[in-house]
Amino acid sequence: MVWVPLRTTRTDRWAPLRAPITRCTTMSLEWLVDWSWSLDGLRDFIATGIQSFRDCDATALAAVACLLVLFVWYCYHVGREQPRAYATVNALMQSAEVNGVQNGFVYCHSPECVRCTHHDGLNQKLYHNLQEYAKRYSWSGMGRIHKGIREQGRYLNSRPSIQKPEVFFLPDLPTMPYFSRDAQKHDVELLERNFQTILCEFETLYKAFSNCSLPQGWKMNSTPSGEWFTFYLVNQGMCVPRNCRRCPRTYRLLGSLRTCIGNNVFGNACISVLSPGTVIAEHYGPTNIRIRCHLGLKTPSNCELVVGGEPQCWAEGRCLLFDDSFLHTAFHEGPPEEGPRVVFMVDLWHPNVAAAERQALDFIFAPGR
């Protein structure tokens, strides 16, 4: 069955070609309604379309062509770029194996590392990373990060001496030296439930200590007095494979934490040991986007953490949350017979950093960027 024209003749079929450009749309609709889908009608339809394009304004056609070319170029440009994959803990373990470790501890070898860079070009580098992220993903939710990078110098120089992050300050975050356990309730409770597991793996490690040498995997930190040792599972966003294999249950526990920072240079997880008589010099952390969690493993008497001038004591099997971008120090003034103060330290996201901001910050501050 075919459609049969009701009121037009063959001559009338070509009438739309003589109509003004402003009637092109009306012509097309009438033409489609009036004509059958015979081969002759299809031929006439194609001819009419070609003639309509010829009759259209040349400037408009050129503009449409330019837009089409730009769209094709954009699709090609974006499509040929491979997005930078987020580094997972397992992937970082494999890369660290390839790159090698020193004494089981990963050191930063890149002069471009933003965690270790202090020069005038840092803000430009961060802004370039933010632009690259926004180009590949979205600017949505990037207001605070954009503001922070744009005015980073002013923020860091004008901050009161009680809180001065050394690398990056995210504005408009609630600031306080200590956080309640409810700030990251799930992770705090999970860590405390696994207190005995972490403690057992530490005690196995600590048996290797002797008076003559530093055991494999441990790092000695500079202090005004005493000795401060750390055993890193994750160091500045990089896994330490050899250490993780020696603490397999603690390492697996990190993967169960919802807010653990594991994909950027501000993320760390380690066992921290202070020998009796040790004092850690007052210092600031690199950023305010994280809160540091200490799970007490061994807490002798006369051990204190002081953050923003406020002292707190550790308790075995309990988590203590604080913002290490505040000026802070720690000391162990207990007697030698009570042994060292030991905590399991892990960096968690500040609870007021949104999910979109976390994803962008992981990209901007990815290890080695």
Secondary structure, DSSP 8 states (H G I E B T S, - for coil): -----SS--HHHHTGGGGS-GGGHHHHHHHHHHH--SSHHHHHHHHHHHHHHHHHS-HHHHHHHHHHHHHHHHHHHHHHHS-------HHHHHHHHHHH--BTTB-----TT-TTT--STTHHHHHHHHHHHHHHHS--TT-HHHHHHHHTHHHHHHHS-TTB--SSB--TT----SEE-GGGGHHHHHHHHHTHHHHHHHHHHHHTT--SS---TTEEEE--SBS-EEEEEEEETTEE-HHHHHHSHHHHHHHTT-SSB--SSTT--EEEEEE-TTEEEEEE--SBSSEEEEEEEEE--SSEEEEETTEEE---TT-EEEE-TTB-EEEEE-S-GGG--EEEEEEEEE-TTS-HHHHHHHHHHT-TT-
